[in-house]
Amino acid sequence: MAKAAKITKLILISLLFIGLIAYVVYAMITMSKPDPQARCTDVQLVVKKNPSARFIDEKQVETILRNAGLYPKGELLSTVDTKKIEELIRSNDFIEKVECYKTSSNKLCINIEQRTPVVYILPNGRDGYFVDAKGKVLAKNNYVANLITMTGDIDQNFATTSLVELARFIEDDDFWNSQIEQVYVTRDKHRKPLLELVPRVGDHIVYLGSIDNYEKKFEHLKEFYDKALNTVGWNKYARIDLQYDNQVICTKHKN
């Protein structure tokens, strides 16, 4: 009898424990369920600061949402479509990432990252535009960026592939980023692009020729700067030619 009573007691304790767990789970689900009548009390809109990208700000994003009838403040949270808001904001060329979510305090948070331009392209006879590190074309607006400028006979395919790669190479190197101000593009008789570099320091033009093996050409130019121009002066030559393998051909200024 004592053994049976003990078993019965254990069963009751187990049932009580299971019931307690079920109640806690039910309470958590019930408490976490959003109030269908809750309204959005505030919108926390943040455009991540980026010194290389100041195309759009919080006020402009708010205007975009209001014009589309999607600004959520004061609206029922249950009717706020975060995916639709994300899609609308992301449709702007200058936006790379958007995260939109509701909080337990009835607020809507929108976090935005802008695209980062790496080069400004100004083709002959056409409007200029920015290109980001991924080759995305960004239409020019009133923003003036401190970026390398590439001008001349440039088509968009060349700009968003080879020239973006060159711009990233220059940007990632502290010396070249501070030295190269502009790249000018011409074409040979076969329409192959040929490049000239305009430096910030020194009264000369660097003729790169084709973009092929540009890393090696920049190595030769840096070596020439270190060994020659630092000795004879940065204004001695009018033209530095790097188009030939393992050669640096210089032309002096005419007297």
Backbone hydrogen bonds in HBPLUS format (Angstrom, degrees):
<---DONOR---> <-ACCEPTOR-->    atom                        ^
c    i                          cat <-CA-CA->   ^        H-A-AA   ^      H-
h    n   atom  resd res      DA  || num        DHA   H-A  angle D-A-AA Bond
n    s   type  num  typ     dist DA aas  dist angle  dist       angle   num
A0005-ALA N   A0001-MET O   2.88 MM   4  6.14 156.8  1.94 153.8 159.9     1
A0006-LYS N   A0002-ALA O   3.01 MM   4  6.21 150.1  2.11 140.6 148.8     2
A0007-ILE N   A0003-LYS O   3.05 MM   4  6.33 152.9  2.12 145.2 152.0     3
A0008-THR N   A0004-ALA O   2.94 MM   4  6.17 160.1  1.98 146.8 152.5     4
A0009-LYS N   A0005-ALA O   2.91 MM   4  6.13 154.1  1.98 145.5 152.4     5
A0010-LEU N   A0006-LYS O   3.02 MM   4  6.29 155.0  2.09 145.2 151.4     6
A0011-ILE N   A0007-ILE O   2.93 MM   4  6.24 152.7  2.01 149.6 157.3     7
A0012-LEU N   A0008-THR O   2.97 MM   4  6.27 158.6  2.02 149.2 154.7     8
A0013-ILE N   A0009-LYS O   2.94 MM   4  6.20 159.3  1.98 149.4 155.2     9
A0014-SER N   A0010-LEU O   2.93 MM   4  6.11 157.1  1.98 144.8 151.1    10
A0015-LEU N   A0011-ILE O   2.89 MM   4  6.13 159.2  1.93 150.5 156.1    11
A0016-LEU N   A0012-LEU O   2.89 MM   4  6.11 156.7  1.94 148.0 154.5    12
A0017-PHE N   A0013-ILE O   2.89 MM   4  6.10 153.0  1.96 145.9 153.6    13
A0018-ILE N   A0014-SER O   2.89 MM   4  6.13 161.2  1.92 151.7 156.5    14
A0019-GLY N   A0015-LEU O   2.88 MM   4  6.03 155.5  1.94 144.3 151.7    15
A0020-LEU N   A0016-LEU O   2.86 MM   4  6.07 150.1  1.95 142.8 151.0    16
A0021-ILE N   A0017-PHE O   3.00 MM   4  6.31 160.0  2.04 149.4 154.1    17
A0022-ALA N   A0018-ILE O   2.95 MM   4  6.19 161.5  1.99 149.1 154.4    18
A0023-TYR N   A0019-GLY O   2.92 MM   4  6.14 151.5  2.00 145.5 153.1    19
A0024-VAL N   A0020-LEU O   2.95 MM   4  6.24 160.7  1.99 151.5 156.4    20
A0025-VAL N   A0021-ILE O   2.96 MM   4  6.21 164.9  1.98 155.2 158.8    21
A0026-TYR N   A0022-ALA O   2.95 MM   4  6.09 161.7  1.98 145.0 150.6    22
A0027-ALA N   A0023-TYR O   2.78 MM   4  5.98 157.8  1.83 151.0 157.5    23
A0028-MET N   A0024-VAL O   2.91 MM   4  6.12 156.6  1.96 148.9 155.1    24
A0029-ILE N   A0025-VAL O   3.00 MM   4  6.23 161.9  2.03 152.1 156.6    25
A0030-THR N   A0026-TYR O   2.90 MM   4  6.06 160.3  1.94 148.8 154.7    26
A0031-MET N   A0027-ALA O   2.81 MM   4  5.92 162.1  1.84 149.6 154.6    27
A0032-SER N   A0028-MET O   2.93 MM   4  5.94 151.2  2.01 143.7 151.2    28
A0033-LYS N   A0029-ILE O   3.16 MM   4  6.10 123.4  2.49 135.8 147.5    29
A0038-ALA N   A0035-ASP O   2.97 MM   3  5.25 166.3  1.99 115.2 119.5    30
A0077-LEU N   A0038-ALA O   2.93 MM  39  6.01 163.6  1.96 144.0 149.3    31
A0040-CYS N   A0075-GLU O   2.76 MM  35  5.59 161.0  1.80 160.8 163.5    32
A0074-GLY N   A0040-CYS O   2.80 MM  34  5.07 164.5  1.82 140.9 146.1    33
A0041-THR N   A0106-ASN O   2.83 MM  65  5.86 161.2  1.87 161.0 167.2    34
A0108-LEU N   A0042-ASP O   3.04 MM  66  6.46 160.8  2.08 153.9 159.6    35
A0044-GLN N   A0108-LEU O   2.83 MM  64  6.16 155.6  1.88 152.7 160.9    36
A0110-ILE N   A0044-GLN O   2.86 MM  66  6.16 166.4  1.88 154.9 154.4    37
A0046-VAL N   A0110-ILE O   2.87 MM  64  6.25 168.6  1.89 171.6 174.7    38
A0112-ILE N   A0046-VAL O   2.86 MM  66  6.14 154.2  1.93 165.2 169.3    39
A0048-LYS N   A0112-ILE O   2.80 MM  64  5.98 168.4  1.82 167.7 166.5    40
A0053-ALA N   A0050-ASN O   2.97 MM   3  5.21 163.2  2.00 113.5 119.0    41
A0061-VAL N   A0057-ASP O   3.12 MM   4  6.47 156.3  2.17 152.5 159.5    42
A0062-GLU N   A0058-GLU O   2.92 MM   4  6.18 159.1  1.97 150.9 156.7    43
A0063-THR N   A0059-LYS O   3.02 MM   4  6.28 153.2  2.10 143.3 150.3    44
A0064-ILE N   A0060-GLN O   2.99 MM   4  6.30 152.1  2.07 145.2 152.5    45
A0065-LEU N   A0061-VAL O   3.03 MM   4  6.36 159.0  2.08 152.7 157.4    46
A0066-ARG N   A0062-GLU O   2.90 MM   4  6.16 160.1  1.94 151.9 157.7    47
A0067-ASN N   A0063-THR O   2.88 MM   4  6.01 164.8  1.91 151.9 156.0    48
A0068-ALA N   A0064-ILE O   3.19 MM   4  6.35 139.2  2.37 137.6 147.7    49
A0070-LEU N   A0065-LEU O   2.79 MM   5  4.96 161.1  1.82 157.8 152.9    50
A0069-GLY N   A0066-ARG O   2.98 MM   3  4.97 157.3  2.03 103.4 110.5    51
A0075-GLU N   A0072-PRO O   2.85 MM   3  5.31 163.5  1.88 142.0 144.5    52
A0079-THR N   A0076-LEU O   2.97 MM   3  5.49 153.0  2.05 113.0 121.1    53
A0080-VAL N   A0077-LEU O   3.13 MM   3  5.17 155.2  2.19 103.6 111.2    54
A0085-ILE N   A0081-ASP O   3.13 MM   4  6.44 154.4  2.20 149.2 156.4    55
A0086-GLU N   A0082-THR O   2.95 MM   4  6.18 160.0  1.99 148.1 153.3    56
A0087-GLU N   A0083-LYS O   2.93 MM   4  6.16 161.5  1.97 149.6 154.5    57
A0088-LEU N   A0084-LYS O   3.03 MM   4  6.19 156.0  2.09 144.7 150.7    58
A0089-ILE N   A0085-ILE O   3.05 MM   4  6.29 170.7  2.06 155.7 157.5    59
A0090-ARG N   A0086-GLU O   2.86 MM   4  5.94 161.8  1.89 152.6 158.6    60
A0091-SER N   A0087-GLU O   3.11 MM   4  6.15 127.1  2.41 135.8 147.1    61
A0091-SER N   A0088-LEU O   3.24 MM   3  5.32 141.0  2.40  96.9 107.7    62
A0092-ASN N   A0089-ILE O   3.14 MM   3  5.79 164.8  2.16 116.1 120.9    63
A0095-ILE N   A0092-ASN O   3.06 MM   3  5.63 169.3  2.08 122.6 126.0    64
A0115-ARG N   A0094-PHE O   2.89 MM  21  5.49 159.7  1.93 137.3 139.6    65
A0096-GLU N   A0113-GLU O   2.87 MM  17  5.71 163.4  1.90 151.1 155.9    66
A0097-LYS N   A0113-GLU O   3.23 MM  16  5.05 165.0  2.25 133.7 137.6    67
A0113-GLU N   A0097-LYS O   2.95 MM  16  5.05 160.7  1.99 144.2 145.4    68
A0099-GLU N   A0111-ASN O   2.90 MM  12  5.16 150.9  1.99 149.2 156.6    69
A0111-ASN N   A0099-GLU O   2.84 MM  12  5.16 163.8  1.86 153.6 157.5    70
A0101-TYR N   A0109-CYS O   3.01 MM   8  5.44 154.1  2.08 148.3 156.4    71
A0109-CYS N   A0101-TYR O   2.85 MM   8  5.44 169.7  1.86 170.1 169.4    72
A0103-THR N   A0107-LYS O   2.91 MM   4  5.32 149.7  2.00 153.6 156.8    73
A0106-ASN N   A0103-THR O   3.13 MM   3  5.49 144.3  2.26 117.6 116.8    74
A0118-VAL N   A0131-VAL O   2.92 MM  13  6.23 170.1  1.93 155.7 152.9    75
A0131-VAL N   A0119-VAL O   3.09 MM  12  5.68 147.7  2.20 158.8 161.6    76
A0120-TYR N   A0148-ILE O   3.08 MM  28  6.38 164.9  2.10 159.2 162.3    77
A0150-MET N   A0120-TYR O   2.90 MM  30  6.25 163.2  1.93 164.6 168.3    78
A0121-ILE N   A0129-TYR O   2.80 MM   8  5.38 167.3  1.81 173.2 169.1    79
A0129-TYR N   A0121-ILE O   2.90 MM   8  5.38 150.2  1.99 147.6 157.4    80
A0122-LEU N   A0150-MET O   2.90 MM  28  6.18 164.6  1.92 157.6 159.1    81
A0126-ARG N   A0123-PRO O   3.31 MM   3  5.51 167.3  2.33 126.6 123.8    82
A0124-ASN N   A0152-GLY O   2.85 MM  28  5.13 144.9  1.97 141.5 139.4    83
A0130-PHE N   A0138-LEU O   2.94 MM   8  4.94 155.5  2.00 162.3 156.7    84
A0138-LEU N   A0130-PHE O   2.76 MM   8  4.94 175.3  1.76 144.9 144.7    85
A0132-ASP N   A0136-LYS O   2.97 MM   4  5.34 158.6  2.02 144.2 149.5    86
A0135-GLY N   A0132-ASP O   2.98 MM   3  5.39 165.0  2.00 119.4 121.6    87
A0183-VAL N   A0149-THR O   2.91 MM  34  6.38 152.6  1.99 151.3 158.9    88
A0151-THR N   A0183-VAL O   2.87 MM  32  6.36 151.4  1.96 161.1 169.9    89
A0185-VAL N   A0151-THR O   2.84 MM  34  6.17 158.0  1.89 151.1 158.3    90
A0154-ILE N   A0152-GLY O   3.02 MM   2  5.71 123.2  2.35 110.0  94.0    91
A0153-ASP N   A0185-VAL O   2.94 MM  32  5.58 156.4  2.00 144.4 141.3    92
A0159-ALA N   A0155-ASP O   3.03 MM   4  6.27 154.2  2.09 149.9 158.1    93
A0160-THR N   A0156-GLN O   2.92 MM   4  6.07 158.2  1.97 153.3 157.0    94
A0163-LEU N   A0158-PHE O   3.05 MM   5  6.26 175.2  2.05 166.9 166.2    95
A0165-GLU N   A0161-THR O   3.09 MM   4  6.32 158.8  2.14 150.6 156.7    96
A0166-LEU N   A0162-SER O   2.97 MM   4  6.27 156.2  2.03 147.0 153.6    97
A0167-ALA N   A0163-LEU O   2.84 MM   4  5.97 158.1  1.88 143.8 150.3    98
A0168-ARG N   A0164-VAL O   2.91 MM   4  6.12 157.1  1.96 150.2 155.7    99
A0169-PHE N   A0165-GLU O   3.04 MM   4  6.25 152.4  2.12 143.2 150.9   100
A0170-ILE N   A0166-LEU O   2.98 MM   4  6.28 160.1  2.02 152.8 157.3   101
A0171-GLU N   A0167-ALA O   2.85 MM   4  6.02 164.1  1.87 150.1 155.2   102
A0172-ASP N   A0168-ARG O   2.94 MM   4  5.97 151.4  2.02 145.2 151.6   103
A0173-ASP N   A0170-ILE O   3.24 MM   3  5.47 155.3  2.31 105.7 113.1   104
A0177-ASN N   A0173-ASP O   2.83 MM   4  5.83 156.5  1.88 159.3 167.0   105
A0178-SER N   A0174-ASP O   3.20 MM   4  6.28 143.3  2.35 137.4 144.8   106
A0178-SER N   A0175-PHE O   3.22 MM   3  5.41 129.2  2.49  98.5 110.8   107
A0179-GLN N   A0175-PHE O   2.99 MM   4  6.09 125.9  2.29 138.8 154.3   108
A0180-ILE N   A0176-TRP O   2.90 MM   4  5.61 176.1  1.91 148.6 149.9   109
A0200-ARG N   A0179-GLN O   2.61 MM  21  5.20 149.1  1.70 153.8 162.9   110
A0181-GLU N   A0198-VAL O   2.92 MM  17  5.76 157.6  1.97 154.9 161.8   111
A0182-GLN N   A0198-VAL O   3.26 MM  16  5.00 153.7  2.33 137.6 141.6   112
A0198-VAL N   A0182-GLN O   2.79 MM  16  5.00 167.4  1.81 155.6 153.6   113
A0184-TYR N   A0196-GLU O   2.80 MM  12  5.08 163.3  1.83 149.3 155.0   114
A0196-GLU N   A0184-TYR O   2.88 MM  12  5.08 149.3  1.97 147.2 156.3   115
A0186-THR N   A0194-LEU O   2.88 MM   8  5.18 164.2  1.90 152.1 157.3   116
A0194-LEU N   A0186-THR O   2.87 MM   8  5.18 156.5  1.92 136.5 137.9   117
A0188-ASP N   A0192-LYS O   3.05 MM   4  5.44 152.0  2.13 139.2 146.4   118
A0191-ARG N   A0188-ASP O   2.88 MM   3  5.12 160.4  1.92 119.0 120.9   119
A0195-LEU N   A0209-GLY O   2.73 MM  14  5.17 162.9  1.76 136.1 139.3   120
A0208-LEU N   A0195-LEU O   2.87 MM  13  5.31 141.3  2.02 141.6 152.7   121
A0209-GLY N   A0195-LEU O   3.24 MM  14  5.17 141.6  2.39 148.9 143.9   122
A0197-LEU N   A0206-VAL O   2.68 MM   9  4.91 165.8  1.70 150.6 155.8   123
A0206-VAL N   A0197-LEU O   3.04 MM   9  4.91 175.0  2.05 149.7 149.9   124
A0205-ILE N   A0238-ALA O   2.99 MM  33  6.27 149.3  2.08 132.5 138.0   125
A0240-ILE N   A0205-ILE O   2.89 MM  35  6.27 158.2  1.94 160.1 164.1   126
A0207-TYR N   A0240-ILE O   2.73 MM  33  6.00 159.3  1.77 151.8 159.3   127
A0242-LEU N   A0207-TYR O   2.81 MM  35  5.92 173.0  1.81 168.3 168.4   128
A0217-LYS N   A0213-ASN O   3.20 MM   4  6.54 156.5  2.26 150.0 157.1   129
A0218-PHE N   A0214-TYR O   2.91 MM   4  6.16 153.1  1.99 150.1 156.3   130
A0219-GLU N   A0215-GLU O   3.06 MM   4  6.36 145.7  2.18 141.5 151.2   131
A0220-HIS N   A0216-LYS O   3.04 MM   4  6.40 156.9  2.09 149.7 154.6   132
A0221-LEU N   A0217-LYS O   2.95 MM   4  6.23 153.4  2.02 144.5 152.3   133
A0222-LYS N   A0218-PHE O   2.90 MM   4  6.08 159.2  1.94 147.9 152.9   134
A0223-GLU N   A0219-GLU O   3.00 MM   4  6.22 159.0  2.04 148.8 154.5   135
A0224-PHE N   A0220-HIS O   2.92 MM   4  6.12 152.2  1.99 144.0 151.9   136
A0225-TYR N   A0221-LEU O   2.84 MM   4  6.10 158.7  1.88 151.3 157.2   137
A0226-ASP N   A0222-LYS O   2.97 MM   4  6.19 163.4  2.00 149.9 153.7   138
A0227-LYS N   A0223-GLU O   2.94 MM   4  6.07 163.5  1.96 150.3 154.7   139
A0228-ALA N   A0224-PHE O   2.78 MM   4  5.34 156.2  1.83 143.9 151.0   140
A0229-LEU N   A0224-PHE O   3.33 MM   5  6.80 151.3  2.42 141.4 149.4   141
A0230-ASN N   A0225-TYR O   3.13 MM   5  6.24 140.3  2.30 160.1 166.8   142
A0231-THR N   A0228-ALA O   2.80 MM   3  5.25 150.1  1.89 112.0 122.3   143
A0232-VAL N   A0228-ALA O   2.85 MM   4  6.09 164.5  1.87 163.3 167.3   144
A0233-GLY N   A0229-LEU O   2.86 MM   4  4.86 140.5  2.01 125.1 133.5   145
A0238-ALA N   A0251-THR O   2.70 MM  13  5.72 153.5  1.77 154.1 163.0   146
A0239-ARG N   A0251-THR O   3.27 MM  12  5.11 156.5  2.33 140.4 142.9   147
A0251-THR N   A0239-ARG O   2.91 MM  12  5.11 155.0  1.97 150.1 153.9   148
A0241-ASP N   A0249-ILE O   2.70 MM   8  4.91 170.5  1.70 153.3 156.1   149
A0249-ILE N   A0241-ASP O   3.02 MM   8  4.91 164.6  2.05 142.2 144.5   150
A0247-GLN N   A0244-TYR O   3.35 MM   3  5.59 148.7  2.46 132.2 124.6   151
